[in-house]
Amino acid sequence: MYDCRNLTESEIRILSENGCSSEDWSLVQVKNNFTPDFIKNTRFSGEIQIGALEKEFRLPGGLKKHACINNAVIHNCRIGDNVVIENIQNYIANYTIGDNCFIQNVDVILVDGKTTFGNGTQVNVLNESGGREVHINDKLSAHFAYIYSLYRHRPNLIKRMKAIVDFYSEKYASDTGYIGRNSMIMNVGYIKNVKIGEFCKITGAMKLKNGSINSNEIAPVYIGRNVIAQDFIISSGSRVDGGCFITRCFVGQACHLDHGYSASDSLFFSNCQGENGEACALFAGPYTVTHHKSTLLIAGMFSFMNAGSGSNQSNHMYKLGPIHQGIVERGAKTTSNSYVLWPAKVGPFSLILGRHYQHSDTSNLPFSYLVENENATHLAPAINLKSVGTIRDAKKWPERDKRKDPCRLDFINFNLLSPYTIQKVFAGVRILKNLQATAGETSEIYTYQSCIIKNAALKKGLELYEIVIHKFLGNSIIKRLENTHFESNEDIRERLKPDTPVGLGEWVDISGLIAPKSEIDSLLCKIEDGEILKLRDINDVFKHLHQQYYVLEWTWAWDKIQHYYKVTPETITAKDVIDIVEKWKAAVVKLDELIYDDAKKEFSLSFKTGFGADGNIQDQAMDFEYVRGAFDNNPFVVTTLKHIEDKKALGNELIERMNNVK
């Protein structure tokens, strides 16, 4: 930490007069500008280093506190400059304490033997009985954990990934703990085998054992009142407060756990929020949010998900134990008191209403409603595409990214429409048309995966899926051709050529990262073959795929454009492009109009119930407008109308350029 010297006889005398003692003063070393005046009633043992005590701390309320070491027992510690260590009820042992730390009213802080500080802790995620365990570490990404937990059919891969985590854990194992500079630890009970990063603030926590708090100056971590955490890792920018109880958990960057939230054997990745409820064996991908009491998320995998009050699932059918699991793909929501009996799989951006027992797999019918009706699951394909809530969610996620740490662990794709979701839309179209072909177009109901689809819902689903296909493919070709002047059809064809052949085929969403499956498989093969041996190198691959997303997306989209619109790279013309853009314009306007109509429902007479207390209908309407605003002035409505006009203009601009091609 710094150059040290032994204490002088004069300094030892002053320390002794101040009520301090040591088994061997020769083991106490100090910085050259050390003065003993601010150390009182402290007992030292083992090897000790102490920095200068010159600074004053300004506390809330205006109180000033000079750097000091008072009323403490300190064993085998290296202490930086300008610290406050005061009123330690038991002792501090085997820690390096950084500059400007403030440690006051603490029971005990110790490291007992060699520890990995939570790295390598086994978390039995998804399956409480084990079999999908993830060994957590400081650098764990949602994508690494996704592969580690779900790719059990590749045992050599899992063995290699476990070895990579073990190597990392052992590399940073130590018998000495660390409290980073500018950290504050006040009114805390028990801290054992915990590594604490810089600028961390811990106030009123009850017990922290075997963990890492990866705080830093840019993204500090806060641990608050009555928190109990054991076998854990808490990443930068996160907040754990309000009596939370976490055991065997990873808390990712910018997460917020509060109001008595309880979690065991669970993983929370970037920007997750958990309040009031409970989690067990939960894989909470980015933006998994649960705020309500009586809400249990158990043995499930979620991302971009909002759990309604009282939502829960069952992983135990009272036969072979809690062995079942479920996957709810990105963007799903559950309504109040919803329930799903695992195993089940729910497609992206779906809404779950009521109670569901059928173990259905609707993963290839995205944007659907799953509605309980007479103890059966009724499925309305694609209906969520016209929901104002779906669009609002897609807009709010990037705006609510609270990560400040420039070193990000998760590479998150926020796109509502992507090769991943549109490939499912194509699959959904095939499923619905096959149902029509099998049962007949006049059938009143269809059955798919133990779900009931009404005739009208199926037809509406096909209509909406067609609209969203036109929208995505049109978006892609417009983006590819923007800001470019074309003299001839050959110029257009040249521009439409993909920059890389990578991107064809199936795409996957590995908990926030959307990428071609071929590239993920390539990474996994390199891990299996021993070509990649470090967590950093794996995360670099994820980062590269994320950065190359739009380049790879065009490869996929161009292939689909050729098949869907019956064009070829050799013969496509400006007229073909105009036809595609016209379909895109119609699709965008139609979808925005549906969303506009859905938003308008929020301003109908029935939604004004409860407004204008003690008044007439006119008072009710005025009260509603003062609280909620007028429909035409609503920011989302204004944005939607502007979106329609902007998209029309964008399409018309490209059409005009195409009309000038000779």
C-alpha positions as CSV (number, residue, x, y, z in Angstrom):
1,M,0.0,0.0,0.0
2,Y,2.8,2.4,0.9
3,D,6.3,2.6,2.4
4,C,6.3,1.8,6.1
5,R,8.5,2.2,9.1
6,N,8.5,1.0,12.6
7,L,7.0,3.0,15.4
8,T,9.3,5.3,17.4
9,E,9.6,5.0,21.1
10,S,7.7,8.4,21.4
11,E,4.8,7.1,19.3
12,I,4.6,3.9,21.3
13,R,4.5,5.9,24.5
14,I,1.7,8.1,23.2
15,L,-0.3,5.1,22.0
16,S,0.0,3.5,25.4
17,E,-1.1,6.6,27.1
18,N,-4.1,6.7,24.8
19,G,-5.1,3.2,26.1
20,C,-3.7,1.3,23.1
21,S,-1.8,-2.0,23.4
22,S,0.0,-4.6,21.2
23,E,1.4,-8.0,21.7
24,D,4.4,-6.9,19.8
25,W,4.9,-3.2,18.9
26,S,7.5,-4.2,16.3
27,L,4.8,-5.8,14.2
28,V,3.0,-2.4,13.9
29,Q,4.3,-0.4,11.0
30,V,3.2,3.1,10.0
31,K,3.5,5.5,7.1
32,N,6.2,8.2,7.4
33,N,3.8,11.0,8.1
34,F,1.9,9.0,10.7
35,T,0.9,10.6,14.0
36,P,-0.5,8.6,16.9
37,D,-2.7,11.3,18.4
38,F,-6.0,10.0,16.9
39,I,-5.7,6.4,18.0
40,K,-7.3,5.5,21.3
41,N,-8.4,2.5,23.2
42,T,-7.3,0.1,20.5
43,R,-5.6,-3.3,20.8
44,F,-3.4,-4.5,17.9
45,S,-2.2,-8.0,17.2
46,G,-0.5,-9.7,14.3
47,E,1.1,-7.7,11.5
48,I,-0.4,-4.2,11.2
49,Q,0.1,-1.3,8.8
50,I,-1.4,2.2,9.5
51,G,-1.5,5.2,7.2
52,A,-1.8,8.9,8.0
53,L,-4.7,10.2,9.9
54,E,-5.1,13.8,8.7
55,K,-8.5,14.2,7.1
56,E,-11.8,15.4,8.5
57,F,-15.0,13.7,7.3
58,R,-18.2,15.9,6.9
59,L,-21.2,13.8,7.9
60,P,-24.9,14.4,7.1
61,G,-26.2,17.3,9.2
62,G,-22.9,19.1,9.1
63,L,-21.1,17.1,11.8
64,K,-17.3,16.9,11.3
65,K,-15.3,13.8,12.3
66,H,-11.5,13.6,12.3
67,A,-9.9,10.5,10.9
68,C,-9.2,8.1,13.8
69,I,-9.0,4.6,15.2
70,N,-10.9,4.4,18.5
71,N,-12.3,1.6,20.6
72,A,-11.3,-1.3,18.4
73,V,-9.5,-4.6,18.3
74,I,-7.5,-5.0,15.1
75,H,-5.6,-8.2,13.9
76,N,-3.5,-8.6,10.8
77,C,-4.8,-5.6,8.9
78,R,-3.3,-3.0,6.5
79,I,-5.1,0.3,6.9
80,G,-4.9,3.1,4.4
81,D,-4.8,6.9,4.9
82,N,-7.5,8.9,6.6
83,V,-9.8,6.3,7.9
84,V,-12.3,6.3,10.7
85,I,-12.4,2.9,12.5
86,E,-14.5,3.3,15.7
87,N,-16.6,1.4,18.1
88,I,-15.8,-2.2,16.9
89,Q,-17.6,-4.4,19.4
90,N,-15.5,-7.5,18.7
91,Y,-12.7,-7.1,16.2
92,I,-11.5,-6.6,12.6
93,A,-9.2,-9.4,11.4
94,N,-7.3,-10.1,8.2
95,Y,-8.4,-7.1,6.0
96,T,-6.8,-4.5,3.8
97,I,-8.7,-1.3,4.3
98,G,-8.4,1.4,1.7
99,D,-8.0,5.1,2.0
100,N,-10.8,7.3,3.3
101,C,-12.9,4.4,4.7
102,F,-15.5,5.1,7.4
103,I,-16.2,2.1,9.6
104,Q,-18.2,2.7,12.8
105,N,-20.4,0.7,15.2
106,V,-19.7,-2.7,13.8
107,D,-19.7,-6.0,15.6
108,V,-17.1,-8.0,13.7
109,I,-15.4,-7.9,10.3
110,L,-13.2,-10.9,9.6
111,V,-11.7,-13.3,7.1
112,D,-11.3,-16.8,8.5
113,G,-8.9,-18.9,6.4
114,K,-8.6,-18.9,2.6
115,T,-11.9,-17.9,0.9
116,T,-13.1,-17.2,-2.7
117,F,-15.5,-14.4,-1.5
118,G,-18.5,-16.1,-3.0
119,N,-16.9,-17.0,-6.3
120,G,-17.6,-20.6,-7.2
121,T,-20.7,-20.8,-5.1
122,Q,-23.2,-23.3,-6.5
123,V,-26.6,-21.9,-7.2
124,N,-29.3,-24.5,-8.0
125,V,-31.1,-22.4,-10.5
126,L,-34.2,-23.6,-12.4
127,N,-34.2,-27.0,-10.7
128,E,-34.1,-27.0,-6.9
129,S,-32.9,-30.5,-6.9
130,G,-29.8,-29.6,-8.9
131,G,-28.7,-30.6,-12.4
132,R,-28.8,-27.0,-13.7
133,E,-26.5,-25.4,-11.1
134,V,-24.5,-22.3,-12.0
135,H,-21.3,-21.5,-10.2
136,I,-21.4,-17.8,-9.8
137,N,-18.4,-15.4,-10.2
138,D,-17.6,-11.7,-10.3
139,K,-17.7,-11.6,-14.1
140,L,-20.8,-13.8,-14.6
141,S,-23.0,-12.6,-17.5
142,A,-26.6,-13.6,-18.2
143,H,-25.4,-15.2,-21.4
144,F,-22.8,-17.4,-19.8
145,A,-25.3,-18.5,-17.1
146,Y,-27.9,-19.2,-19.8
147,I,-25.6,-21.6,-21.6
148,Y,-24.2,-23.1,-18.4
149,S,-27.7,-23.9,-17.0
150,L,-29.5,-25.0,-20.2
151,Y,-26.9,-26.8,-22.3
152,R,-26.6,-29.9,-20.1
153,H,-26.8,-32.1,-23.2
154,R,-23.2,-31.1,-23.9
155,P,-21.4,-32.4,-20.8
156,N,-17.9,-31.7,-22.0
157,L,-18.9,-28.0,-22.5
158,I,-20.3,-27.8,-18.9
159,K,-17.1,-29.5,-17.6
160,R,-15.0,-26.9,-19.4
161,M,-17.1,-24.0,-18.2
162,K,-16.9,-25.3,-14.7
163,A,-13.1,-25.4,-15.0
164,I,-13.0,-21.8,-16.2
165,V,-15.1,-20.6,-13.2
166,D,-12.9,-22.7,-10.8
167,F,-9.7,-21.2,-12.3
168,Y,-11.1,-17.7,-11.8
169,S,-12.3,-18.4,-8.3
170,E,-9.0,-19.9,-7.2
171,K,-7.1,-17.0,-8.9
172,Y,-8.8,-14.5,-6.6
173,A,-9.0,-16.7,-3.5
174,S,-7.2,-15.2,-0.5
175,D,-6.9,-15.3,3.3
176,T,-7.1,-11.5,3.4
177,G,-10.2,-9.5,2.7
178,Y,-10.5,-6.1,1.1
179,I,-12.5,-3.0,1.8
180,G,-12.1,-0.5,-1.1
181,R,-11.3,3.2,-0.6
182,N,-14.0,5.6,0.2
183,S,-16.3,2.9,1.6
184,M,-18.6,3.4,4.5
185,I,-19.7,0.7,6.9
186,M,-21.9,1.8,9.7
187,N,-24.1,0.1,12.3
188,V,-23.5,-3.3,10.9
189,G,-23.6,-6.7,12.7
190,Y,-21.6,-9.5,11.2
191,I,-19.3,-9.5,8.1
192,K,-17.3,-12.6,7.4
193,N,-15.3,-13.5,4.3
194,V,-16.6,-10.6,2.2
195,K,-14.7,-8.5,-0.4
196,I,-16.0,-5.0,-0.5
197,G,-15.3,-2.7,-3.5
198,E,-14.6,1.0,-3.6
199,F,-17.2,3.6,-2.7
200,C,-19.5,1.0,-1.2
201,K,-22.0,2.0,1.5
202,I,-23.2,-0.5,4.0
203,T,-25.6,0.8,6.7
204,G,-27.5,-1.3,9.2
205,A,-27.0,-4.6,7.5
206,M,-27.4,-7.6,9.9
207,K,-25.2,-10.3,8.4
208,L,-23.0,-10.6,5.3
209,K,-21.1,-13.8,4.8
210,N,-19.0,-15.3,2.0
211,G,-19.5,-12.8,-0.8
212,S,-18.3,-10.1,-3.0
213,I,-19.7,-6.6,-3.3
214,N,-18.2,-5.3,-6.6
215,S,-18.7,-1.6,-6.0
216,N,-16.7,1.1,-7.7
217,E,-16.5,4.9,-7.9
218,I,-18.7,5.2,-11.1
219,A,-21.3,2.6,-10.0
220,P,-21.3,2.3,-6.2
221,V,-23.2,-0.4,-4.3
222,Y,-25.6,0.3,-1.4
223,I,-26.4,-2.4,1.2
224,G,-29.1,-1.2,3.7
225,R,-31.0,-1.9,6.8
226,N,-31.5,-5.4,8.1
227,V,-30.1,-7.1,5.0
228,I,-28.9,-10.7,5.5
229,A,-26.8,-12.1,2.6
230,Q,-24.9,-15.4,2.5
231,D,-23.0,-17.0,-0.4
232,F,-23.5,-14.1,-2.8
233,I,-22.1,-11.8,-5.4
234,I,-23.5,-8.2,-5.8
235,S,-22.5,-6.4,-8.9
236,S,-21.7,-2.7,-9.5
237,G,-24.5,-0.1,-9.2
238,S,-26.9,-2.4,-7.3
239,R,-28.9,-1.7,-4.2
240,V,-30.0,-4.3,-1.6
241,D,-32.1,-2.7,1.2
242,G,-35.1,-3.0,3.4
243,G,-34.5,-6.3,5.2
244,C,-33.8,-8.4,2.1
245,F,-32.7,-12.0,2.7
246,I,-30.6,-13.5,-0.1
247,T,-28.9,-16.9,0.0
248,R,-26.8,-18.4,-2.8
249,C,-27.6,-15.5,-5.2
250,F,-26.0,-13.5,-7.9
251,V,-27.2,-9.9,-8.2
252,G,-26.2,-8.3,-11.5
253,Q,-25.5,-4.7,-12.4
254,A,-27.9,-1.9,-11.4
255,C,-30.3,-4.3,-9.7
256,H,-32.6,-3.2,-6.9
257,L,-33.9,-5.6,-4.2
258,D,-35.9,-4.0,-1.4
259,H,-38.9,-4.2,1.0
260,G,-38.2,-7.5,2.5
261,Y,-37.5,-9.4,-0.7
262,S,-36.4,-13.0,-0.1
263,A,-34.4,-15.0,-2.6
264,S,-32.5,-18.3,-2.6
265,D,-30.6,-20.1,-5.3
266,S,-31.4,-17.3,-7.8
267,L,-29.7,-15.3,-10.4
268,F,-30.7,-11.6,-11.1
269,F,-29.1,-10.0,-14.1
270,S,-28.9,-6.3,-15.2
271,N,-31.7,-3.9,-14.1
272,C,-33.8,-6.5,-12.3
273,Q,-36.0,-5.3,-9.5
274,G,-37.4,-7.4,-6.7
275,E,-39.6,-6.1,-3.9
276,N,-41.9,-7.6,-1.3
277,G,-42.1,-11.1,-2.8
278,E,-40.1,-14.2,-3.0
279,A,-37.8,-16.0,-5.5
280,C,-36.5,-19.6,-5.4
281,A,-34.4,-21.2,-8.1
282,L,-35.1,-18.2,-10.3
283,F,-33.2,-17.3,-13.5
284,A,-34.1,-13.6,-13.7
285,G,-32.7,-12.4,-17.0
286,P,-32.3,-8.6,-17.6
287,Y,-35.3,-6.4,-16.6
288,T,-37.2,-9.1,-14.6
289,V,-39.4,-7.0,-12.4
290,T,-41.5,-8.1,-9.4
291,H,-42.9,-5.6,-7.0
292,H,-45.8,-7.2,-5.1
293,K,-46.4,-9.2,-2.0
294,S,-47.6,-12.8,-2.4
295,T,-45.7,-13.0,-5.7
296,L,-43.5,-16.1,-6.0
297,L,-41.2,-16.6,-9.0
298,I,-39.9,-20.2,-8.8
299,A,-37.9,-22.5,-11.0
300,G,-38.5,-20.3,-14.0
301,M,-36.4,-18.4,-16.6
302,F,-37.6,-14.9,-17.4
303,S,-36.4,-11.6,-19.0
304,F,-37.9,-8.2,-19.7
305,M,-40.8,-9.5,-17.6
306,N,-43.2,-7.8,-15.2
307,A,-44.9,-10.0,-12.7
308,G,-48.4,-9.0,-11.5
309,S,-49.4,-9.2,-7.9
310,G,-49.9,-12.7,-6.6
311,S,-48.3,-14.3,-9.6
312,N,-46.8,-17.7,-8.9
313,Q,-45.8,-21.0,-10.4
314,S,-45.5,-24.6,-9.2
315,N,-42.4,-26.8,-9.8
316,H,-43.7,-29.6,-7.6
317,M,-46.5,-32.0,-8.5
318,Y,-46.0,-34.1,-5.3
319,K,-44.5,-37.0,-7.1
320,L,-40.7,-36.9,-7.6
321,G,-40.1,-33.6,-5.9
322,P,-39.5,-30.0,-7.1
323,I,-38.0,-31.1,-10.4
324,H,-40.0,-29.1,-13.0
325,Q,-39.1,-25.9,-14.6
326,G,-40.5,-23.3,-17.0
327,I,-39.3,-20.7,-19.5
328,V,-41.2,-17.5,-20.2
329,E,-39.4,-15.8,-23.1
330,R,-38.5,-12.2,-23.2
331,G,-41.1,-9.5,-22.8
332,A,-43.9,-11.5,-21.1
333,K,-46.2,-10.2,-18.5
334,T,-48.4,-11.9,-15.9
335,T,-51.6,-10.4,-14.6
336,S,-52.6,-10.3,-10.9
337,N,-53.1,-13.8,-9.4
338,S,-51.8,-15.6,-12.5
339,Y,-50.5,-19.1,-12.1
340,V,-48.6,-21.5,-14.3
341,L,-48.0,-25.2,-13.5
342,W,-44.5,-26.1,-14.7
343,P,-43.3,-27.5,-17.0
344,A,-44.4,-25.0,-19.6
345,K,-42.9,-22.6,-22.1
346,V,-44.4,-19.2,-23.1
347,G,-43.5,-17.3,-26.3
348,P,-42.0,-13.8,-26.4
349,F,-44.1,-10.8,-25.5
350,S,-47.0,-12.8,-24.3
351,L,-49.5,-12.0,-21.6
352,I,-50.6,-14.6,-19.1
353,L,-54.0,-14.1,-17.5
354,G,-55.5,-16.5,-15.0
355,R,-54.5,-20.1,-14.0
356,H,-52.9,-22.6,-16.4
357,Y,-52.3,-26.3,-15.9
358,Q,-51.8,-27.7,-19.3
359,H,-48.0,-27.7,-19.7
360,S,-48.3,-26.0,-23.1
361,D,-45.5,-24.7,-25.3
362,T,-46.4,-21.5,-27.1
363,S,-42.9,-20.4,-27.8
364,N,-43.6,-20.3,-31.6
365,L,-46.7,-18.1,-31.1
366,P,-45.2,-14.8,-29.9
367,F,-47.2,-11.7,-28.9
368,S,-50.1,-13.9,-27.7
369,Y,-52.6,-13.8,-24.9
370,L,-52.9,-16.9,-22.7
371,V,-56.3,-16.6,-21.0
372,E,-57.9,-18.9,-18.5
373,N,-61.5,-19.8,-19.4
374,E,-63.4,-22.6,-17.7
375,N,-60.2,-24.2,-16.5
376,A,-58.8,-24.3,-20.0
377,T,-56.1,-22.1,-21.7
378,H,-57.5,-20.0,-24.5
379,L,-54.8,-18.7,-26.8
380,A,-55.1,-15.5,-28.9
381,P,-52.1,-15.4,-31.2
382,A,-50.4,-12.1,-32.0
383,I,-53.0,-10.0,-30.2
384,N,-50.4,-8.4,-28.0
385,L,-48.9,-6.7,-31.1
386,K,-51.7,-4.1,-31.1
387,S,-51.4,-3.5,-27.3
388,V,-50.2,-0.1,-26.3
389,G,-48.5,-1.8,-23.3
390,T,-46.2,-3.8,-25.5
391,I,-45.0,-0.7,-27.4
392,R,-44.6,1.2,-24.1
393,D,-42.5,-1.6,-22.6
394,A,-40.2,-1.7,-25.6
395,K,-39.6,2.0,-25.3
396,K,-39.1,2.1,-21.6
397,W,-36.4,-0.6,-21.2
398,P,-33.5,1.3,-22.8
399,E,-34.7,4.4,-21.0
400,R,-34.5,2.6,-17.6
401,D,-31.1,1.2,-18.1
402,K,-29.4,2.3,-14.8
403,R,-26.0,0.8,-15.5
404,K,-23.3,3.4,-15.1
405,D,-20.3,1.0,-15.0
406,P,-18.5,1.2,-18.4
407,C,-17.5,-2.4,-17.9
408,R,-20.8,-4.1,-18.6
409,L,-21.4,-7.8,-17.9
410,D,-24.6,-8.2,-20.0
411,F,-25.0,-7.3,-23.6
412,I,-28.6,-6.4,-24.0
413,N,-30.6,-6.2,-27.2
414,F,-33.7,-4.1,-26.6
415,N,-35.3,-4.6,-30.0
416,L,-39.0,-5.6,-30.1
417,L,-38.6,-7.0,-33.6
418,S,-35.5,-9.0,-34.4
419,P,-34.6,-12.2,-36.4
420,Y,-35.3,-14.0,-33.2
421,T,-38.9,-12.9,-32.8
422,I,-39.7,-12.7,-36.5
423,Q,-38.5,-16.3,-37.1
424,K,-41.1,-17.2,-34.4
425,V,-43.7,-15.2,-36.3
426,F,-42.9,-17.2,-39.4
427,A,-43.2,-20.4,-37.4
428,G,-46.5,-19.1,-35.9
429,V,-47.9,-18.5,-39.4
430,R,-47.1,-22.1,-40.4
431,I,-48.7,-23.4,-37.2
432,L,-51.9,-21.5,-37.7
433,K,-52.2,-22.4,-41.4
434,N,-51.6,-26.0,-40.6
435,L,-54.4,-25.9,-38.1
436,Q,-56.7,-24.4,-40.7
437,A,-55.7,-27.0,-43.2
438,T,-56.1,-29.9,-40.8
439,A,-59.4,-28.8,-39.1
440,G,-60.8,-26.7,-41.9
441,E,-61.1,-22.9,-42.2
442,T,-64.7,-23.0,-40.9
443,S,-64.0,-24.8,-37.7
444,E,-65.1,-22.9,-34.6
445,I,-62.2,-23.8,-32.5
446,Y,-58.7,-25.3,-33.0
447,T,-56.5,-27.0,-30.5
448,Y,-52.7,-26.5,-30.2
449,Q,-50.5,-27.6,-27.4
450,S,-53.5,-28.2,-25.2
451,C,-54.6,-24.6,-25.8
452,I,-57.9,-23.6,-27.5
453,I,-57.8,-21.1,-30.3
454,K,-61.0,-19.7,-31.6
455,N,-61.6,-19.2,-35.3
456,A,-61.7,-15.4,-35.1
457,A,-58.6,-15.4,-33.0
458,L,-56.7,-17.5,-35.5
459,K,-57.6,-15.4,-38.4
460,K,-56.7,-12.2,-36.5
461,G,-53.4,-13.8,-35.5
462,L,-52.6,-14.5,-39.2
463,E,-53.5,-10.9,-40.1
464,L,-51.3,-9.4,-37.4
465,Y,-48.4,-11.7,-38.1
466,E,-48.5,-10.7,-41.7
467,I,-48.4,-7.0,-40.7
468,V,-45.4,-7.4,-38.4
469,I,-43.5,-9.4,-41.1
470,H,-44.0,-6.6,-43.6
471,K,-42.9,-4.1,-40.9
472,F,-39.7,-5.9,-40.0
473,L,-38.6,-6.7,-43.5
474,G,-39.5,-3.3,-44.7
475,N,-37.6,-1.7,-41.8
476,S,-34.5,-3.7,-42.8
477,I,-34.5,-2.8,-46.5
478,I,-35.2,0.9,-45.8
479,K,-32.3,0.9,-43.3
480,R,-30.0,-0.8,-45.7
481,L,-30.8,1.7,-48.5
482,E,-30.9,4.9,-46.5
483,N,-28.7,7.9,-47.3
484,T,-27.5,6.5,-50.6
485,H,-28.1,7.8,-54.1
486,F,-28.6,5.1,-56.8
487,E,-28.2,5.6,-60.5
488,S,-29.3,2.1,-61.6
489,N,-30.7,-1.2,-60.5
490,E,-27.2,-2.6,-60.4
491,D,-26.3,0.0,-57.7
492,I,-29.3,-1.2,-55.7
493,R,-28.3,-4.8,-56.0
494,E,-24.7,-4.1,-55.0
495,R,-25.9,-2.3,-51.9
496,L,-28.3,-5.1,-50.9
497,K,-25.5,-7.6,-50.8
498,P,-24.8,-8.6,-47.2
499,D,-21.4,-7.7,-45.7
500,T,-21.0,-11.2,-44.3
501,P,-22.6,-14.7,-44.9
502,V,-22.9,-15.0,-41.1
503,G,-26.4,-14.7,-39.8
504,L,-28.4,-17.1,-41.9
505,G,-30.4,-19.8,-40.2
506,E,-31.8,-19.9,-36.6
507,W,-31.2,-17.1,-34.1
508,V,-31.3,-17.4,-30.3
509,D,-32.0,-15.1,-27.4
510,I,-29.5,-16.1,-24.7
511,S,-31.0,-14.0,-21.9
512,G,-30.8,-10.6,-23.5
513,L,-28.2,-11.2,-26.3
514,I,-29.8,-11.9,-29.7
515,A,-27.4,-13.6,-32.0
516,P,-27.2,-16.3,-34.8
517,K,-27.2,-19.8,-33.3
518,S,-24.3,-20.7,-35.6
519,E,-22.0,-18.2,-33.8
520,I,-23.1,-19.3,-30.4
521,D,-22.4,-22.9,-31.4
522,S,-19.0,-21.9,-32.7
523,L,-18.2,-20.3,-29.3
524,L,-19.3,-23.4,-27.5
525,C,-17.1,-25.6,-29.7
526,K,-14.1,-23.5,-29.0
527,I,-14.8,-23.8,-25.2
528,E,-15.2,-27.6,-25.6
529,D,-11.9,-27.8,-27.6
530,G,-10.0,-25.7,-25.1
531,E,-9.4,-22.8,-27.5
532,I,-11.1,-20.4,-25.1
533,L,-10.0,-20.7,-21.4
534,K,-10.9,-17.4,-19.8
535,L,-14.1,-15.7,-18.7
536,R,-12.8,-12.5,-20.3
537,D,-12.4,-14.1,-23.7
538,I,-16.0,-15.6,-23.6
539,N,-17.4,-12.2,-22.6
540,D,-15.4,-10.6,-25.5
541,V,-17.2,-12.9,-28.0
542,F,-20.6,-11.9,-26.5
543,K,-19.6,-8.3,-26.8
544,H,-18.5,-8.7,-30.5
545,L,-21.7,-10.4,-31.4
546,H,-23.7,-7.6,-29.8
547,Q,-21.7,-5.0,-31.6
548,Q,-22.2,-6.8,-35.0
549,Y,-25.9,-7.3,-34.5
550,Y,-27.2,-5.0,-37.3
551,V,-24.6,-6.4,-39.8
552,L,-25.7,-9.9,-39.0
553,E,-29.4,-9.0,-38.9
554,W,-29.2,-7.8,-42.5
555,T,-27.8,-11.1,-43.7
556,W,-30.8,-12.8,-42.2
557,A,-33.4,-10.2,-43.3
558,W,-32.2,-10.2,-46.9
559,D,-32.5,-13.9,-47.1
560,K,-36.1,-13.7,-45.8
561,I,-36.9,-10.8,-48.1
562,Q,-36.0,-12.9,-51.1
563,H,-38.2,-15.8,-50.1
564,Y,-41.1,-13.7,-48.8
565,Y,-41.4,-11.2,-51.7
566,K,-40.2,-13.6,-54.4
567,V,-37.2,-11.5,-55.5
568,T,-33.6,-12.5,-56.3
569,P,-30.3,-10.7,-55.8
570,E,-29.7,-10.8,-59.6
571,T,-33.1,-9.4,-60.7
572,I,-34.4,-7.2,-58.0
573,T,-35.3,-3.7,-59.3
574,A,-36.3,-0.3,-57.9
575,K,-39.9,-1.2,-58.7
576,D,-39.6,-4.3,-56.4
577,V,-38.2,-2.1,-53.7
578,I,-41.1,0.3,-54.1
579,D,-43.6,-2.6,-53.8
580,I,-41.9,-3.7,-50.5
581,V,-41.9,-0.2,-49.1
582,E,-45.6,0.3,-50.0
583,K,-46.4,-2.9,-48.1
584,W,-44.3,-1.6,-45.2
585,K,-46.0,1.7,-45.1
586,A,-49.4,0.1,-45.0
587,A,-48.3,-2.3,-42.2
588,V,-46.7,0.5,-40.1
589,V,-49.7,2.7,-40.4
590,K,-52.2,-0.1,-39.7
591,L,-50.2,-1.3,-36.6
592,D,-49.9,2.3,-35.2
593,E,-53.6,2.9,-35.8
594,L,-54.4,-0.3,-33.8
595,I,-52.1,0.9,-31.0
596,Y,-53.7,4.3,-31.1
597,D,-57.2,2.7,-30.8
598,D,-55.9,0.6,-27.9
599,A,-54.6,3.7,-26.1
600,K,-57.9,5.5,-26.7
601,K,-59.6,2.9,-24.5
602,E,-57.8,4.2,-21.5
603,F,-59.7,7.5,-21.9
604,S,-63.2,6.0,-22.3
605,L,-66.0,6.8,-20.0
606,S,-65.7,3.5,-18.0
607,F,-62.0,4.4,-17.2
608,K,-63.2,7.6,-15.6
609,T,-65.0,5.8,-12.9
610,G,-63.8,7.0,-9.5
611,F,-62.9,10.4,-10.7
612,G,-64.7,13.6,-9.8
613,A,-65.7,12.6,-6.3
614,D,-69.0,14.1,-5.1
615,G,-69.6,15.7,-8.5
616,N,-71.5,15.2,-11.7
617,I,-70.4,13.6,-15.0
618,Q,-68.9,17.0,-16.1
619,D,-66.9,17.2,-12.9
620,Q,-65.8,13.6,-13.4
621,A,-64.5,14.4,-16.9
622,M,-62.7,17.5,-15.8
623,D,-61.1,15.7,-12.8
624,F,-60.0,12.9,-15.1
625,E,-58.4,15.4,-17.5
626,Y,-56.6,17.3,-14.8
627,V,-55.1,14.0,-13.4
628,R,-54.5,12.0,-16.6
629,G,-54.5,14.7,-19.2
630,A,-56.4,14.9,-22.4
631,F,-56.1,12.0,-24.9
632,D,-54.9,14.2,-27.7
633,N,-52.1,15.7,-25.5
634,N,-51.0,12.4,-24.0
635,P,-47.2,12.0,-24.7
636,F,-47.5,8.5,-25.9
637,V,-50.5,9.3,-28.2
638,V,-48.6,12.3,-29.6
639,T,-45.5,10.2,-30.2
640,T,-47.6,7.5,-32.0
641,L,-49.2,10.0,-34.3
642,K,-45.8,11.5,-35.0
643,H,-44.5,8.0,-35.6
644,I,-47.1,7.5,-38.3
645,E,-46.2,10.7,-40.1
646,D,-42.4,10.1,-39.7
647,K,-42.6,6.6,-41.2
648,K,-44.8,7.7,-44.1
649,A,-42.2,10.4,-44.9
650,L,-39.3,7.9,-44.6
651,G,-41.0,5.5,-47.0
652,N,-41.9,8.2,-49.4
653,E,-38.4,9.5,-49.4
654,L,-37.0,6.1,-50.4
655,I,-39.8,5.6,-53.0
656,E,-38.8,9.0,-54.5
657,R,-35.2,7.9,-54.8
658,M,-36.3,4.6,-56.3
659,N,-38.4,6.4,-58.9
660,N,-35.3,8.3,-60.1
661,V,-33.4,5.1,-60.8
662,K,-33.0,4.5,-64.5
